Amino acid sequence: MSEDKVRLEILANRFQAIVDEMAQVVARTAHTVFIKETQDYGSVLVSPQGEVFAAPRRYGVLMMIGMPMDTAIARVADDVRDGDVFISNDPDTTGGMCTHLSDVFLWKPVFHEGRLMCWAWTFIHMSDVGGRVPGSIAPSSHEVYQEGIRLPPQKLFAAGVLNRTLLDTFLANTRTADQNWGDMKACLAGLATAERRVHELIGQVGGAAFSAGIDQVLDYAERQARRVIAHVPNGTYTYWDYLEADMVGLGLVRIKVALTVADGAITLDFTGTAAQVRAALNIPTFAKRGHWMLITGLVNWLCTVDRTVAYNAGLVRPIAVVIPKGTILNPNPGAAYGARYATSHKVCDVTIGALAQAVPFELPAVDSGQGSILLVSVPDFATGGTRVSVIQPIVGGSGARPAEDGVDGTMVLLNFLRNVPTEMVEIDMPEVVIRRYGLREDSGGPGKYRGGTGTVIEFETGSPYTSITSRCMERYLFPPPGRMGGHPGTTGYTLLNPGTNHERDLGKIDVLELGPGDALRIGTQGGGGFGDPFERPAERVGEDVANGLVSVATAREAYGVVCAGDGALDEAATRRLRADHLPSHGAYAFGPAREAHEIRWPQALEDAIAEGLADLPVSLAQFLGGRLREVIDRRASTDPTEVPALLANLRSKLGQRPTA
C-alpha cells in the first residue's frame, strides 16, 4: 500500500473525528428537546468550493452530503474574514441550501496563514421562527411569507463581533426566542470546536496536505459510487407515486421519475411531475445536481451495497437531475416550503421504486412514507407568551428487506430522529400527558419478510388553546406497497377523543386546536412486505402473534398460519391451509385503493394534464389544473387527446364577467 493511500485513510478518519466531535458538542449544549433529544441538526465540513467532505454517520441528520452550498458561499464571497460567522434560513437566496425557514444555518470560514482552508457548517431545526402558526409550519401555508422570518446570507459575527441588531430582530420575530438563542449558541460552540480541531490537524500535516486531502476523499467517494452504479444494467426505469395533498384540498399530486443508468452514472428526470402547489409541499432544489432531498434513497443504497464507501459529497457527483422549472420539485421563488419533507420522502419512494426494477433484490419494500413532527404549543399564562415543543417524530415502520424483516417503529430514511422519552415530554410540557406509546398491531405488510410495524401514540392536554400541528403526514389514502409478492402495509389514522361518544376521525392534521381534557391518538403506517407471506416460517408468524405484532386473524388470512393468541401453532391445520396456496412474486403490490385510482386516472391522462400545464405561469397552472380535474371528474371518461381543448375552454372563461 502506498504512502499516499495511508495518508488518505488517516486524513479521512481525522475529518470524520472532527465532524463527530462537532456534532456531539451541538447536541450536548443545545437547549431544545428537538435538538438534544430528537437530534434534528447537522454538522459538516465543507470544501472552499461548497462540497461536503466530511459528515457524521451517527449523530444528527445523516443526509447532509448532498447539501448544495455553492450559492450561499458565492453570496458572501466578497467579504470573508477570520472570525466571521454567517447565518441564513432562506431557501431562495441560498439556492436550495436551506429547504425551509425552520432550518437555520450557521457557518464559519477556517483560515490558515491567510488562506481559506474550509468551512465549518451547522444547522438546527428551530421549533419556531415566527409565521402564521405556532411552530411556523402548516401544510396549508401557500407562500413563504406565512412561514416565518427570512434571513438571506449575512454575518451574525463580523471578525468575532456579534451583530446584536440582527440577532435581536431575528429573535423578536420568533415565539421561542430564549430557546432559539440557546440552540444557536450550541451551534457556535460546535463551529469553534471544528475550527480548533482543523487548526490542530493542519499543524500536524501542513496546509498543502490538508487541502489535497479534501480533494482526494471527494474523488475517492466518487470512484466508489461509480463502481457500485456500474453493476446496474444500463437502461431507463420509470416509476411514479402520489403525494396526498387532500388535507389542503389539492387531492393527489403525482411525482414521476425516469431513472437512467449509463456507464456508472444516474440521471433522474422528473419531467411529468406535478406543477408547484399552493401549499407548503414544494422543495426548493433549484435542480441542483445531487440535491440531498432528491437522492437520499440512492445514497443509502450505495452505502448498503458497499459499506466501505467514504461518506461525503463525492457520492452524489454521479447523480444528475432534470427538473422542469415551476414544478413541485423546482418551484419558483416565494413558494411555501415548510412541509417539504413529505414530498422529499415521496421522491425517495419513486427513485427506489425505479431502481428496484433493475436490481430487485438489493432494495427493500417501501417504508411507511411518513416523517411527521408532532408539535404542540400552549399559552404561557405566567408571561403572556407561547410555549412550543415537540411531542414525538411520528414515523412508521420500514419496508421489509430482501432477506430480513423491516425495522419496527422507525424508518431507514429517518433513523437519525430519536424518540423523545415520555418523561422529557411531560417535563418540558407539563400540560401534556402521554397515555400510550408503542407498536401498532397488524400494521407491517405481510410477506416472507414482514414490513416493520407502525406506532401508536395517544396523549391528552390539560390546557385551553392547545395548538397541534403535524406536518408531513402521508399515506392515509394509499398504503406503502409490498414487493416481490409481499403485501402492502397499512395506512395511518388520527382519532380525536378516542373511545368516547365524541370520537372523530380527523385524517391528516393541518392546524388543530384542543381544549382541556381533549385526547388525540395517532396510528402510523407499517412498511410493505417482501416476498410471498405463505413462505414465511410458521414459527416466526407465531412469534409475531405472541409479541402482539400480528393478530390471530391476520396470521390465518395473510400467512396461512393457524395459531392461538400466545403463538402456539396448530401445525396440521397450518399445513392444510397452506397446501393449496398459489405462490405470488409480483414486483409490486399497491393495494386496491391505488389500483382503482389509476383505472379512473390512467397515466396517459396524467401525462396529458402535466404537459398541458407545463408552460403556463405557476399561479395560472395551479388554478386551471384544479378546475380541469373537476371537469374530468364529472365526466364518465376522458381521452388524453381531449385535454388541450378542455384547458383552452377553461382559459377562455377566465375574466368573463357574468351578464345581468
Secondary structure, DSSP 8 states (H G I E B T S, - for coil): --HHHHHHHHHHHHHHHHHHHHHHHHHHH--SHHHHTS--EEEEEE-TTS-EEE--SSSS-S-GGG---HHHHHHHTTS--TT-EEEE--TTTTTTSS-STTEEEEEEEEEETTEEEEEEEEEEE-S---SSSTTS--TT--SGGGG-----SEEEEETTEE-HHHHHHHHHTSS-HHHHHHHHHHHHHHHHHHHHHHHHHHHHH-HHHHHHHHHHHHHHHHHHHHHHHTTS-SEEEEEEEEEE-GGGT--EEEEEEEEEEETTEEEEE-TT--B--SSTT----TT-TT-HHHHHHHHHHHHHH-TT---SGGGGTTEEEE--TTBTTB--TT---TTHHHHHHHHHHHHHHHHTTTSTTSS-------EEEEEEEEEETTTTEEEEEEEEEEE------SSS---TT--STTTTS----HHHHHHH-TTEEEEEEEE-TT-S--SSB-----EEEEEEE-STTEEEEEET---SSS---EETT-------EEEESTTSTT-EE--S-SEEEE-TT-EEEEE------BS-GGGS-HHHHHHHHHTTSS-HHHHHHHH---B-TT--B-HHHHHHHHHT------SEE--HHHHHHHHHS-HHHHHHHHHHHTTS-HHHHHHHHHHHHHHHHHSS---GGGHHHHHHHHHHHTT-----
